[in-house]
């Protein structure tokens, strides 16, 4: 699956930060883009199986809210 430039930037940013966990507002602030662009990127990354959203503490603002995190495991395809 080919990712957009915005999704690639978002994924690279998440992989570079401690714990790979951030809320969409902090990702938007640090990347200097609109929050809605980050939300579209996150949706794209979820569909690609690279990230997931969980309720937790953001690495930056330390608020408990919906956050995006890099997946540590990849789902295996069932085509054996």
Buried (B, 14 or more C-beta within 10 A) or exposed (E): EEBEEBBBBBBEBBEEBEEBBBBBBBBBBEBEBEBEBBBBBBEBBBEBEBBBBEEBBBBBBEEEEEBBBBBEEEEEEEEE
